Amino acid sequence: MIRSTVFNLFFYAFTFAMALAAYAMARLGSRRALWRIVGFWGRNMLAAVRVILAARVEIRGLENQPEDGARLFVCKHQSELDIILLASAVPEFGAVAMQELERYPFFGPILRKLDLVLVPVEGARARRTGEVIEGARRIIAAGRPMVIFPEATLMSLGAKERYRRGAGRIYAALGVEAVPVASSLGVIWPRREWLKHPNRNAAIEVLAPIAPGLDVEAFTSEIENRIETATMRLIREHATGAVLAAAENRHATGAANED
């Protein structure tokens, strides 16, 4: 509890300071300078995980990451730590954000300057899908990686939902490689939890890419199988006791619900 409290206080204070700097840069500076602030925030938060929580995050499979960076990354979203790791290790990544956030004076300038894919929550699904595809096309054409979370929500450790077809539609429409990414980061930082788990190890693993050519259904099935299999392997490596038992139960329940 002491380590978690110290870490959380640092997280909120440091994030607030970086948000003020990001807002000023969004108003007065360049997009590249704003992304440097994002990277600085991510690297310092990872350092806080190591120092305050005495936890270690390993990045595996970097040989599967394309050299030019212009690919579609399909990732398990298991912890707030996912975003910290992306900010620290993936420069200028593209992602989908709610267009409605543009209306807020503080968030609007930052989101626009970061050049994310802003999509309205309201409106026809076909229109939203088309906007995501065109936004991803723009991001990848600029040589930037596009990151998609196929379950479209933050998942508890071990939990799974049927993967949505958005990633598959981007993959098929753009004819690009898709790189699956598995994670056990929830072992250290469970989603939306104040209490962290110090002295733990976790990993994020970049898996072998899926070449273009599959249809949407085949791709969605393939990438779900790869990510979920690798994610559970990592969880079993890093979680123990009641944490592992709960993760196994969530995973079994999710698989049964899909059936």
C-alpha positions in Angstrom: 0.0 0.0 0.0 2.8 2.4 0.8 4.6 1.8 -2.6 1.3 2.1 -4.4 0.4 5.4 -2.7 3.8 6.9 -3.4 3.7 5.8 -7.0 0.1 7.1 -7.6 0.9 10.5 -6.0 3.9 10.8 -8.3 1.9 9.6 -11.3 -0.8 12.2 -10.9 1.5 15.1 -10.0 4.0 14.3 -12.8 1.2 13.7 -15.3 -0.5 17.0 -14.4 2.8 18.9 -14.9 3.4 17.2 -18.2 -0.2 17.9 -19.3 0.4 21.6 -18.7 3.6 21.5 -20.7 1.9 19.6 -23.5 -0.9 22.2 -23.6 1.6 25.0 -23.9 3.5 23.2 -26.6 0.3 22.4 -28.5 -0.5 26.1 -28.6 3.0 27.5 -29.3 5.3 24.7 -30.6 5.6 22.0 -33.2 4.0 18.5 -33.3 7.4 16.9 -33.0 8.2 18.9 -29.9 4.9 17.9 -28.4 5.7 14.2 -29.1 9.0 14.7 -27.3 7.1 15.7 -24.2 4.9 12.6 -24.5 8.0 10.4 -24.8 9.6 12.2 -21.8 6.5 11.5 -19.7 6.5 7.9 -20.7 10.1 7.3 -20.0 9.9 8.9 -16.6 6.8 6.9 -15.6 8.6 3.7 -16.6 11.5 4.8 -14.4 9.0 5.3 -11.5 7.7 1.8 -12.1 11.3 0.5 -11.7 12.3 2.7 -8.7 9.1 3.1 -6.7 7.3 -0.2 -7.4 10.6 -2.2 -7.8 8.9 -3.8 -10.9 10.5 -4.6 -14.2 8.9 -4.5 -17.7 10.5 -6.5 -20.4 10.0 -5.8 -24.1 10.3 -9.0 -26.2 10.2 -9.6 -29.9 11.7 -6.3 -31.1 13.1 -8.2 -34.1 9.4 -8.4 -35.3 9.0 -4.7 -35.3 9.3 -3.2 -38.8 12.3 -0.9 -39.3 10.3 1.8 -41.0 7.7 1.8 -38.3 4.8 2.2 -40.8 2.7 -0.8 -39.8 -0.5 -1.7 -38.0 0.0 -2.8 -34.4 -2.9 -4.7 -32.9 -2.5 -4.8 -29.1 -4.0 -6.3 -26.0 -5.1 -3.4 -23.8 -4.7 -4.7 -20.3 -3.4 -1.8 -18.1 -2.8 1.9 -18.0 0.8 0.9 -18.3 0.2 0.0 -21.9 -0.1 3.7 -22.8 3.0 4.6 -20.8 5.0 2.0 -22.7 3.7 3.1 -26.0 4.5 6.7 -25.2 8.1 5.8 -24.2 8.9 3.3 -26.9 6.8 4.1 -30.0 7.5 7.5 -31.4 4.6 9.5 -32.9 2.2 6.5 -33.0 -1.3 7.0 -34.3 -4.4 5.9 -32.4 -8.1 6.4 -32.3 -9.6 9.0 -29.9 -13.0 10.4 -29.4 -13.7 13.4 -31.5 -15.9 14.8 -28.8 -12.8 15.5 -26.7 -11.9 18.3 -29.2 -14.7 20.3 -27.6 -12.8 20.6 -24.4 -10.5 23.6 -24.3 -7.6 21.7 -22.7 -7.7 18.4 -24.6 -8.7 19.8 -28.0 -5.4 21.5 -28.9 -3.3 18.6 -27.6 -5.2 16.0 -29.6 -5.2 18.0 -32.8 -1.4 18.7 -32.5 -0.7 15.0 -31.9 -2.5 14.2 -35.1 -4.5 11.3 -33.8 -7.5 9.7 -35.6 -10.5 11.6 -34.1 -13.8 9.7 -34.6 -17.2 10.7 -33.3 -18.9 8.4 -30.8 -22.3 9.2 -32.3 -23.2 8.4 -35.8 -23.5 5.5 -38.1 -21.0 2.6 -37.6 -20.2 2.5 -41.3 -19.2 6.1 -41.3 -17.0 5.7 -38.2 -15.3 2.7 -39.7 -14.6 4.7 -42.9 -13.1 7.5 -40.9 -10.9 5.2 -38.9 -9.6 3.5 -42.1 -8.9 6.9 -43.8 -7.2 8.1 -40.6 -5.0 5.0 -40.5 -4.2 5.3 -44.1 -2.9 8.9 -43.4 -0.9 7.8 -40.4 0.8 4.9 -42.1 1.4 6.9 -45.3 3.3 9.4 -43.1 5.6 6.5 -41.9 4.0 6.4 -38.5 2.8 3.3 -36.7 -0.9 2.9 -36.2 -2.0 1.2 -32.9 -5.4 -0.5 -32.5 -6.9 -2.2 -29.4 -9.3 -4.7 -31.0 -11.4 -5.3 -27.9 -12.0 -1.5 -27.8 -11.8 -1.3 -24.0 -9.4 -1.8 -21.1 -9.5 -5.5 -20.0 -8.9 -7.1 -16.6 -6.0 -9.5 -16.4 -6.9 -12.6 -18.3 -10.3 -11.3 -19.5 -11.2 -11.4 -23.2 -14.0 -10.3 -25.4 -14.7 -11.1 -29.0 -12.3 -9.0 -31.1 -14.0 -6.4 -33.2 -13.5 -6.3 -37.0 -12.1 -2.7 -37.2 -8.5 -3.8 -37.2 -9.3 -6.4 -39.9 -11.0 -3.8 -42.0 -8.0 -1.5 -41.8 -5.7 -4.4 -42.6 -7.7 -5.4 -45.6 -8.3 -1.9 -46.9 -4.7 -0.8 -46.7 -3.0 -4.1 -47.6 -0.4 -3.8 -44.8 1.2 -6.2 -42.4 -0.4 -6.4 -39.0 1.8 -6.9 -35.9 0.1 -8.6 -33.0 1.2 -7.5 -29.5 0.6 -9.5 -26.3 0.9 -8.3 -22.7 1.1 -9.3 -19.0 1.3 -5.7 -17.8 -1.8 -6.1 -15.7 0.3 -8.2 -13.3 2.0 -5.0 -12.2 -0.8 -2.5 -12.7 -4.3 -3.9 -12.8 -6.7 -1.8 -14.8 -8.2 1.2 -12.9 -6.8 0.0 -9.6 -5.2 2.2 -7.0 -3.3 -0.8 -5.5 -0.4 -1.8 -7.7 1.7 -5.0 -7.3 5.3 -4.1 -6.5 8.3 -6.5 -6.9 6.7 -8.1 -10.0 7.9 -8.7 -13.5 5.8 -8.4 -16.6 6.3 -8.3 -20.3 5.0 -7.0 -23.6 5.7 -9.2 -26.6 5.8 -8.1 -30.2 4.7 -11.2 -32.2 5.5 -12.3 -35.8 3.6 -10.1 -38.3 0.6 -11.3 -40.3 1.2 -10.7 -44.0 -1.4 -9.0 -46.2 -3.9 -11.2 -48.0 -6.4 -12.6 -45.4 -10.0 -11.6 -45.5 -11.5 -9.7 -42.6 -13.0 -12.8 -40.8 -9.9 -14.9 -41.2 -7.7 -12.1 -40.0 -9.8 -11.3 -37.0 -9.8 -15.0 -35.9 -6.0 -15.4 -36.5 -5.0 -12.3 -34.6 -7.3 -13.0 -31.7 -5.9 -16.5 -31.4 -2.3 -15.3 -31.5 -2.7 -12.4 -29.1 -4.8 -14.4 -26.5 -2.5 -17.4 -26.6 0.6 -15.4 -26.1 -1.0 -13.2 -23.5 -2.0 -16.1 -21.4 1.5 -17.6 -21.7 2.9 -14.3 -20.4 0.4 -14.2 -17.5 1.2 -17.7 -16.5 4.9 -16.8 -16.5 4.5 -13.7 -14.3 1.4 -14.1 -12.2 1.1 -16.4 -9.2 -1.4 -17.6 -6.6 -4.8 -15.9 -6.4 -3.9 -13.4 -9.1 -3.2 -16.2 -11.6 -6.3 -18.1 -10.6 -8.5 -15.1 -11.1 -6.9 -14.5 -14.5 -7.4 -18.1 -15.6 -11.1 -17.9 -14.5 -11.7 -14.7 -16.4 -10.1 -16.1 -19.5 -12.2 -19.3 -19.3 -15.3 -17.3 -18.8 -14.6 -15.1 -21.8 -13.9 -18.1 -24.1 -17.1 -19.8 -22.9 -19.1 -16.6 -23.6 -17.7 -16.5 -27.2 -18.7 -20.1 -27.8 
